[in-house]
Amino acid sequence: MSDSRVGDAIPVEAPGRKGLWLGILAYRWAAYAWMVLLAFLSRGDLRRPVLAWTAILVAGLWSAWLTATRGWERPAVRWVDLVISTGLILVSGLAMRERGVVGGLPFFATSYPVSAAMTVGAASGVAAGLWSGVVLGVALVLSRPINGIPFDELTAGHWTAIGNGAAYYLSAGGAVGLVNRLMSRSVAELRRASDEAARERDRAVRLAERESLGREIHDSVLQALAVVTKRGRELSAQPVVPGEEVRRLAELASQQERSLRTLIQRPPDEPPDGTVALRTILEAAAFGIRDVPVSVTTVDPIWLPSSAADELSAAVRQALDNAAHHAQASRATVFAEPDDSDIVITVRDDGVGFVYDEGRLRREGKLGLLGSMKGRIEELGGSMRVDSAPGRGTEVEFRLPAVGETPR
């Protein structure tokens, strides 16, 4: 059994976090649409309509840029987002008619800034989410004097409305931060479970190797030693023991000692002519994958024709590239084992998954998966199977004939 890890990359976001980010993004756009609608309905009560619509336009362009570039993944961008949302609250106090924020008019910039608090909480945790909620709450308080309402004129109802808005920001940032913490723990537990499963699999393979060696010892050495023991007892019961019989027993025991030493000290099998170790091929395919950690495990020894090395390595490399660059996986594993007259190489990742439809891929001209992977494997006389679904990762299985087998 051989096991190694290739690459030391920073794990990308898990599939669950991907859904969280998409949910926050959906809320951002829904809140933006609501803000536009409220501003339109209260357009007659805006004392600075140009300022209001400029602020709304800036928020829309910023949201579009975040969506197109996934800017929320960068810490600096998240804090800029918070600054823009804070500024939107303050600008709204200037844009609405004087004392309008405590009248019957809805305050159009209340909902959109929540997305900034959720973004900070989802990326940085509970404390950062609460802190961003405090910043937005302070901006909400300051919007009153900016709108022409001194603090000493605010009634209990006005302070209640401010408190409700601030609690809205705090709860959004803190709750999403808590979700982020729970997801991080779940990912860590899943990773530990996956590592334990890999270790159990390795133990099972080592146990099988040990049992195989035990059978060899039983079938040769132990059987001979049993004969020596039986014959020795028979001779011990005789009044006179022939020297020739003792010599034969000694030779038999010495022969089995040499056999046992040979089994224990047997060097690794030499590769057949024209073959290369499968592990070497898989290590070459995984070398240089830096965006996701890769573990390579093989049940040794497995040999493949040297002529198949390049094609198989390229196919496995393409599967790992897909896991690193498209699946947003946090880890990938490559496992190879014999299966009857075949050799099975499995590439698994814990990424976002997808719906594998060969017909659709061909119609859309997306032939990378089919050509770079399936085509190469079929040229070697093998087959490829893809098992994937959105949200549960991808497993790609390559099945090849073993050395000496006729390609199917």
NORBELDA-V891921 format. One record per pair of residues at least 6 apart in sequence whose ideal C-beta (glycine too) atoms are under 8 Angstrom apart, sorted by the first residue. I is the first residue (numbers start at 1). GAP is how many residues later the second one is. D is the distance in Angstrom with one decimal. If there is no record, write none. Layout:
BEGIN
i | gap | d
I | GAP | D
I | GAP | D
END
This chain:
BEGIN
i | gap | d
1 | 201 | 5.5
1 | 204 | 4.9
1 | 205 | 5.7
1 | 208 | 7.3
1 | 296 | 7.3
1 | 297 | 7.6
1 | 298 | 6.3
1 | 299 | 6.5
2 | 277 | 5.3
2 | 294 | 7.8
2 | 295 | 6.9
2 | 296 | 5.3
2 | 298 | 5.4
3 | 195 | 7.8
3 | 199 | 6.3
3 | 292 | 6.7
3 | 293 | 7.2
3 | 294 | 4.7
4 | 279 | 6.9
4 | 291 | 7.1
4 | 292 | 5.3
5 | 288 | 6.1
5 | 289 | 6.9
5 | 290 | 5.1
5 | 291 | 7.7
6 | 277 | 7.1
6 | 280 | 4.0
6 | 281 | 6.2
6 | 283 | 6.2
6 | 287 | 7.6
6 | 288 | 4.5
6 | 289 | 7.6
6 | 290 | 6.3
7 | 279 | 7.3
7 | 281 | 7.8
7 | 282 | 4.8
7 | 283 | 5.3
7 | 284 | 7.7
7 | 285 | 6.7
7 | 286 | 5.2
7 | 287 | 5.3
8 | 282 | 7.7
8 | 285 | 6.8
9 | 280 | 7.8
9 | 281 | 5.0
9 | 282 | 5.1
9 | 283 | 5.6
9 | 284 | 6.0
9 | 315 | 7.8
11 | 281 | 7.3
11 | 282 | 7.3
11 | 319 | 3.9
11 | 320 | 7.0
12 | 279 | 7.1
12 | 280 | 7.0
12 | 316 | 5.1
12 | 317 | 7.0
12 | 318 | 6.1
13 | 8 | 7.3
13 | 60 | 7.9
13 | 315 | 6.2
13 | 317 | 7.7
14 | 169 | 6.9
14 | 173 | 4.7
14 | 316 | 5.6
14 | 336 | 7.1
15 | 313 | 7.3
15 | 335 | 7.2
15 | 336 | 6.6
15 | 337 | 4.9
15 | 338 | 7.2
15 | 376 | 5.4
15 | 377 | 7.7
15 | 378 | 7.5
16 | 167 | 5.0
16 | 170 | 6.9
16 | 171 | 7.3
17 | 105 | 7.5
17 | 163 | 7.4
17 | 166 | 5.8
18 | 310 | 6.3
18 | 334 | 5.7
19 | 372 | 7.6
20 | 102 | 5.6
20 | 156 | 7.4
20 | 159 | 6.4
20 | 160 | 7.2
20 | 163 | 6.9
21 | 51 | 6.6
21 | 101 | 6.7
24 | 48 | 7.7
24 | 91 | 6.2
24 | 94 | 4.9
24 | 95 | 5.9
24 | 98 | 6.1
24 | 152 | 7.2
25 | 41 | 7.6
25 | 42 | 6.2
27 | 87 | 7.3
27 | 88 | 5.7
27 | 91 | 6.9
28 | 35 | 5.7
28 | 38 | 7.7
28 | 84 | 7.3
28 | 87 | 3.9
29 | 34 | 6.5
29 | 38 | 7.8
31 | 80 | 4.3
31 | 81 | 4.4
31 | 83 | 6.5
31 | 84 | 5.9
32 | 27 | 6.3
32 | 28 | 6.2
32 | 31 | 5.7
32 | 80 | 5.7
34 | 77 | 5.6
34 | 78 | 7.8
35 | 21 | 6.4
35 | 24 | 7.3
35 | 73 | 5.3
35 | 74 | 6.3
35 | 76 | 6.4
35 | 77 | 4.9
36 | 20 | 6.1
36 | 24 | 7.9
38 | 68 | 5.1
38 | 70 | 3.7
39 | 7 | 7.4
39 | 13 | 5.9
39 | 14 | 7.2
39 | 17 | 5.9
39 | 69 | 4.6
41 | 65 | 7.9
42 | 54 | 7.4
42 | 58 | 7.9
42 | 63 | 5.1
42 | 64 | 6.9
42 | 66 | 6.5
43 | 6 | 6.4
45 | 51 | 6.5
45 | 52 | 4.8
45 | 55 | 5.7
45 | 60 | 5.7
46 | 6 | 5.1
46 | 49 | 5.6
46 | 50 | 6.2
46 | 51 | 6.8
47 | 48 | 7.0
47 | 49 | 6.8
47 | 50 | 4.6
47 | 51 | 6.6
47 | 53 | 8.0
48 | 46 | 6.0
48 | 47 | 4.7
49 | 46 | 7.3
51 | 40 | 6.3
51 | 43 | 6.2
51 | 44 | 4.9
52 | 39 | 7.5
52 | 40 | 7.2
52 | 43 | 3.6
52 | 44 | 7.6
52 | 56 | 7.9
55 | 32 | 7.6
55 | 33 | 5.6
55 | 36 | 4.5
55 | 37 | 7.3
55 | 40 | 6.9
55 | 54 | 7.7
58 | 26 | 7.1
59 | 25 | 6.8
59 | 26 | 8.0
59 | 29 | 5.9
59 | 53 | 6.2
62 | 19 | 7.2
62 | 22 | 5.7
65 | 6 | 6.3
66 | 6 | 6.0
66 | 11 | 7.4
66 | 15 | 7.1
71 | 6 | 4.2
71 | 10 | 7.9
72 | 6 | 5.9
72 | 9 | 7.3
72 | 47 | 5.2
72 | 50 | 7.9
72 | 51 | 6.7
73 | 50 | 7.8
75 | 48 | 7.2
75 | 49 | 7.7
78 | 38 | 7.9
78 | 41 | 5.5
78 | 42 | 5.5
78 | 45 | 5.8
78 | 46 | 7.5
79 | 41 | 7.7
81 | 34 | 7.9
81 | 35 | 4.8
81 | 38 | 5.9
81 | 39 | 7.9
82 | 34 | 4.7
82 | 35 | 7.6
82 | 37 | 8.0
82 | 38 | 6.1
82 | 50 | 5.3
82 | 53 | 6.4
82 | 54 | 7.6
84 | 32 | 7.4
85 | 27 | 6.6
85 | 28 | 3.5
85 | 30 | 7.3
85 | 31 | 3.8
85 | 32 | 7.9
85 | 51 | 6.5
86 | 27 | 7.0
86 | 30 | 7.9
86 | 49 | 5.9
86 | 50 | 6.1
86 | 53 | 4.5
88 | 21 | 4.9
88 | 24 | 6.5
88 | 25 | 6.2
89 | 20 | 5.3
89 | 21 | 7.7
89 | 24 | 5.9
89 | 47 | 6.7
89 | 50 | 4.2
89 | 51 | 5.8
89 | 54 | 5.5
90 | 49 | 5.6
90 | 52 | 6.3
90 | 53 | 5.9
90 | 56 | 6.0
91 | 18 | 7.5
92 | 9 | 7.7
92 | 15 | 6.5
92 | 16 | 6.4
92 | 17 | 3.8
92 | 51 | 6.4
93 | 8 | 6.3
93 | 49 | 7.5
93 | 50 | 3.6
93 | 51 | 7.1
93 | 53 | 3.6
93 | 54 | 4.1
94 | 52 | 5.8
94 | 53 | 7.5
96 | 9 | 6.9
96 | 11 | 7.5
96 | 12 | 7.9
96 | 51 | 6.1
98 | 49 | 6.4
98 | 50 | 4.0
99 | 48 | 6.3
99 | 49 | 5.3
99 | 50 | 5.5
100 | 47 | 6.5
101 | 6 | 5.2
101 | 42 | 6.2
101 | 43 | 6.4
101 | 46 | 4.7
101 | 48 | 7.2
102 | 42 | 7.2
102 | 45 | 7.8
102 | 47 | 6.0
102 | 52 | 7.6
102 | 56 | 5.3
102 | 59 | 7.5
107 | 36 | 7.7
107 | 58 | 7.9
110 | 30 | 7.6
110 | 55 | 5.8
110 | 58 | 7.6
113 | 23 | 5.0
113 | 26 | 7.7
113 | 56 | 6.9
114 | 22 | 7.9
114 | 54 | 6.5
114 | 55 | 6.3
114 | 58 | 4.7
116 | 16 | 6.4
116 | 20 | 7.1
117 | 12 | 6.1
117 | 15 | 4.5
117 | 16 | 4.9
117 | 19 | 6.0
117 | 52 | 5.1
117 | 53 | 7.8
117 | 55 | 4.8
117 | 56 | 3.5
117 | 59 | 7.6
118 | 11 | 7.4
118 | 54 | 5.2
118 | 55 | 6.4
118 | 58 | 4.4
120 | 8 | 5.1
120 | 9 | 5.6
120 | 11 | 7.7
120 | 12 | 4.2
120 | 53 | 6.1
120 | 57 | 7.9
121 | 7 | 6.5
121 | 8 | 2.5
121 | 9 | 7.8
121 | 11 | 7.0
121 | 51 | 7.3
121 | 52 | 4.2
121 | 53 | 6.5
121 | 54 | 7.3
121 | 55 | 3.9
121 | 56 | 3.5
121 | 57 | 7.9
121 | 59 | 6.5
122 | 7 | 7.7
122 | 54 | 4.9
122 | 55 | 7.1
122 | 57 | 7.3
122 | 58 | 5.1
123 | 57 | 7.3
124 | 53 | 7.2
124 | 56 | 8.0
125 | 52 | 4.8
125 | 55 | 5.9
125 | 56 | 5.9
126 | 48 | 5.5
126 | 51 | 3.7
126 | 52 | 5.4
126 | 54 | 7.9
126 | 55 | 6.2
127 | 50 | 7.2
128 | 45 | 7.5
128 | 49 | 6.6
129 | 43 | 7.6
129 | 44 | 3.1
129 | 45 | 5.0
129 | 46 | 7.7
129 | 47 | 5.8
129 | 48 | 3.4
130 | 40 | 5.8
130 | 43 | 5.6
130 | 44 | 4.7
130 | 47 | 7.1
131 | 42 | 7.6
132 | 37 | 7.5
132 | 41 | 4.8
133 | 33 | 7.2
133 | 36 | 3.8
133 | 37 | 3.6
133 | 38 | 7.4
133 | 39 | 6.6
133 | 40 | 4.1
133 | 41 | 6.6
134 | 32 | 7.8
134 | 35 | 7.8
134 | 36 | 6.9
136 | 30 | 7.5
136 | 33 | 4.1
137 | 25 | 7.9
137 | 28 | 7.0
137 | 29 | 3.1
137 | 32 | 5.3
137 | 33 | 6.6
140 | 22 | 5.8
140 | 25 | 4.8
140 | 26 | 5.9
140 | 29 | 7.6
141 | 21 | 5.7
141 | 25 | 7.5
144 | 7 | 7.0
144 | 10 | 6.3
144 | 14 | 7.3
144 | 18 | 7.3
145 | 6 | 6.5
149 | 9 | 7.7
154 | 8 | 7.7
187 | 143 | 6.9
190 | 160 | 7.5
191 | 139 | 7.4
191 | 140 | 6.9
194 | 137 | 7.3
194 | 139 | 8.0
194 | 156 | 7.6
198 | 97 | 7.0
198 | 99 | 6.9
198 | 135 | 7.0
201 | 96 | 7.7
201 | 134 | 7.8
202 | 95 | 6.9
205 | 94 | 5.4
205 | 132 | 7.9
213 | 50 | 6.6
216 | 47 | 5.9
217 | 43 | 6.8
217 | 46 | 6.2
220 | 36 | 7.4
220 | 39 | 5.7
220 | 43 | 7.9
221 | 35 | 4.8
221 | 38 | 5.5
221 | 39 | 4.8
221 | 42 | 7.5
224 | 28 | 6.0
224 | 29 | 8.0
224 | 31 | 7.3
224 | 32 | 4.4
224 | 35 | 7.9
225 | 28 | 7.3
225 | 31 | 5.9
227 | 25 | 7.0
228 | 21 | 5.4
228 | 24 | 5.6
228 | 25 | 5.3
228 | 28 | 7.7
231 | 14 | 7.5
231 | 18 | 5.9
232 | 17 | 6.1
235 | 6 | 4.9
235 | 10 | 5.8
235 | 11 | 7.2
235 | 14 | 7.7
268 | 32 | 7.5
268 | 33 | 6.6
269 | 32 | 5.1
271 | 6 | 6.4
271 | 30 | 7.6
271 | 32 | 5.4
272 | 31 | 5.8
272 | 131 | 6.2
274 | 31 | 6.1
274 | 32 | 5.6
274 | 33 | 7.9
275 | 28 | 3.9
275 | 29 | 6.2
275 | 30 | 5.9
275 | 31 | 6.3
275 | 128 | 5.7
276 | 27 | 7.0
276 | 28 | 6.2
276 | 29 | 7.9
276 | 30 | 5.1
276 | 33 | 5.2
277 | 23 | 7.6
277 | 24 | 6.6
277 | 25 | 7.0
277 | 26 | 6.4
278 | 20 | 5.8
278 | 24 | 4.1
278 | 25 | 6.8
278 | 26 | 5.4
278 | 58 | 5.4
278 | 65 | 6.7
278 | 67 | 7.5
279 | 17 | 7.1
279 | 19 | 4.4
279 | 21 | 6.5
279 | 23 | 7.3
279 | 57 | 7.5
280 | 29 | 7.9
281 | 23 | 6.5
281 | 28 | 5.1
281 | 31 | 5.6
281 | 32 | 5.1
281 | 35 | 7.6
282 | 14 | 5.0
282 | 16 | 6.6
282 | 31 | 7.6
282 | 34 | 6.1
282 | 52 | 5.3
282 | 54 | 6.3
282 | 63 | 7.1
283 | 13 | 5.8
284 | 25 | 7.9
284 | 29 | 5.1
285 | 27 | 7.7
285 | 28 | 4.4
285 | 29 | 7.6
285 | 31 | 3.9
285 | 32 | 4.3
285 | 35 | 6.6
285 | 49 | 7.5
286 | 8 | 4.5
286 | 10 | 5.4
286 | 30 | 7.5
286 | 31 | 7.8
286 | 34 | 6.2
286 | 48 | 6.3
289 | 31 | 5.1
289 | 32 | 7.4
289 | 35 | 5.7
289 | 43 | 7.6
290 | 34 | 7.8
291 | 33 | 3.9
291 | 34 | 6.6
292 | 28 | 7.7
292 | 31 | 5.9
292 | 32 | 4.4
292 | 37 | 5.3
292 | 38 | 6.8
292 | 39 | 6.3
292 | 40 | 5.4
292 | 57 | 7.3
293 | 37 | 7.9
293 | 38 | 5.2
293 | 39 | 7.3
294 | 26 | 6.0
294 | 37 | 7.7
294 | 38 | 4.9
294 | 39 | 7.3
294 | 40 | 6.5
295 | 36 | 7.5
295 | 37 | 7.6
295 | 38 | 4.9
295 | 39 | 7.1
296 | 37 | 7.9
296 | 38 | 4.8
297 | 36 | 7.1
297 | 37 | 7.1
297 | 38 | 4.9
297 | 39 | 7.4
298 | 37 | 7.5
298 | 38 | 4.5
298 | 39 | 7.5
299 | 37 | 6.9
299 | 38 | 4.5
299 | 39 | 6.7
302 | 34 | 6.1
302 | 35 | 7.8
302 | 36 | 6.3
302 | 41 | 5.9
302 | 100 | 7.9
303 | 100 | 5.0
304 | 8 | 6.8
304 | 39 | 7.0
304 | 96 | 7.1
304 | 99 | 6.5
305 | 98 | 6.5
308 | 72 | 5.0
308 | 92 | 7.2
311 | 65 | 4.4
311 | 66 | 7.6
311 | 68 | 6.3
311 | 69 | 5.7
312 | 33 | 7.4
312 | 64 | 7.3
312 | 65 | 7.4
312 | 68 | 6.6
312 | 86 | 7.2
312 | 88 | 7.1
314 | 58 | 6.8
314 | 62 | 5.9
315 | 57 | 6.8
315 | 58 | 4.7
315 | 61 | 4.4
315 | 62 | 5.5
315 | 69 | 7.8
315 | 83 | 6.3
316 | 18 | 6.5
316 | 29 | 6.6
316 | 31 | 6.2
316 | 82 | 7.2
318 | 50 | 7.3
318 | 51 | 7.6
318 | 54 | 4.2
318 | 55 | 5.1
319 | 28 | 4.1
319 | 54 | 6.1
319 | 77 | 4.7
320 | 12 | 5.8
320 | 14 | 7.5
320 | 27 | 6.5
322 | 47 | 7.3
322 | 72 | 7.6
323 | 6 | 4.6
323 | 9 | 4.5
323 | 24 | 7.3
323 | 26 | 3.7
323 | 28 | 5.9
323 | 71 | 7.0
324 | 8 | 7.4
326 | 25 | 7.6
327 | 22 | 5.1
327 | 24 | 2.6
327 | 25 | 5.8
327 | 26 | 7.2
327 | 27 | 7.9
327 | 66 | 7.3
327 | 67 | 6.0
328 | 23 | 5.2
328 | 24 | 5.3
329 | 20 | 3.7
329 | 21 | 5.3
329 | 22 | 3.5
329 | 64 | 7.0
330 | 20 | 5.8
330 | 21 | 7.9
331 | 18 | 7.1
331 | 19 | 5.9
332 | 15 | 6.7
332 | 16 | 6.7
332 | 17 | 4.4
332 | 18 | 8.0
333 | 13 | 7.8
333 | 14 | 7.5
333 | 15 | 5.0
333 | 16 | 7.8
334 | 11 | 6.9
334 | 12 | 7.2
334 | 13 | 5.4
335 | 10 | 7.5
335 | 11 | 5.0
335 | 13 | 7.6
336 | 7 | 6.6
336 | 8 | 6.9
336 | 9 | 4.6
336 | 10 | 7.5
337 | 6 | 7.6
337 | 7 | 5.8
338 | 6 | 7.6
338 | 64 | 6.5
339 | 60 | 7.5
341 | 60 | 6.6
341 | 61 | 5.8
341 | 64 | 4.9
342 | 40 | 7.9
342 | 57 | 5.1
342 | 58 | 6.5
342 | 59 | 6.1
342 | 60 | 6.3
342 | 63 | 7.5
343 | 56 | 7.4
343 | 57 | 4.9
343 | 58 | 7.5
343 | 59 | 5.3
344 | 53 | 6.3
344 | 54 | 7.3
344 | 55 | 5.4
345 | 52 | 7.4
345 | 53 | 4.4
345 | 54 | 7.9
345 | 55 | 7.4
346 | 49 | 6.3
346 | 50 | 7.2
346 | 51 | 5.1
346 | 52 | 7.7
347 | 48 | 7.3
347 | 49 | 4.6
347 | 50 | 8.0
347 | 51 | 7.7
348 | 45 | 6.7
348 | 46 | 7.2
348 | 47 | 4.8
348 | 48 | 7.8
349 | 44 | 5.4
349 | 45 | 5.5
350 | 43 | 4.6
351 | 42 | 5.5
351 | 43 | 6.2
352 | 38 | 6.6
352 | 39 | 6.7
352 | 41 | 7.9
353 | 35 | 4.7
353 | 36 | 5.1
353 | 37 | 4.9
353 | 38 | 5.7
353 | 39 | 5.2
353 | 40 | 5.4
353 | 41 | 5.6
354 | 34 | 5.5
354 | 35 | 7.8
354 | 36 | 6.4
354 | 40 | 7.0
355 | 33 | 7.4
355 | 34 | 6.9
355 | 35 | 6.8
356 | 30 | 4.3
356 | 31 | 7.9
356 | 32 | 5.3
358 | 12 | 6.6
361 | 6 | 7.0
361 | 8 | 6.2
361 | 9 | 6.0
362 | 8 | 7.0
369 | 17 | 7.9
373 | 11 | 6.0
373 | 23 | 7.0
373 | 25 | 7.9
374 | 10 | 4.4
377 | 6 | 6.6
377 | 7 | 4.8
377 | 21 | 5.2
377 | 22 | 7.9
377 | 23 | 7.0
378 | 6 | 7.4
380 | 20 | 5.7
380 | 27 | 7.2
381 | 19 | 7.0
381 | 20 | 5.5
381 | 26 | 2.4
381 | 27 | 6.0
382 | 16 | 6.2
382 | 17 | 5.3
382 | 18 | 3.9
382 | 19 | 6.8
382 | 25 | 7.5
382 | 26 | 7.9
383 | 15 | 7.8
383 | 16 | 5.1
383 | 25 | 7.8
384 | 12 | 6.8
384 | 13 | 7.0
384 | 14 | 5.7
384 | 15 | 7.7
385 | 11 | 7.5
385 | 12 | 4.4
385 | 14 | 7.4
386 | 8 | 6.9
386 | 9 | 7.4
386 | 10 | 5.5
386 | 11 | 7.8
387 | 7 | 7.3
387 | 8 | 4.4
387 | 9 | 7.9
387 | 10 | 7.4
388 | 6 | 3.9
388 | 7 | 6.9
401 | 6 | 5.1
401 | 7 | 6.5
END
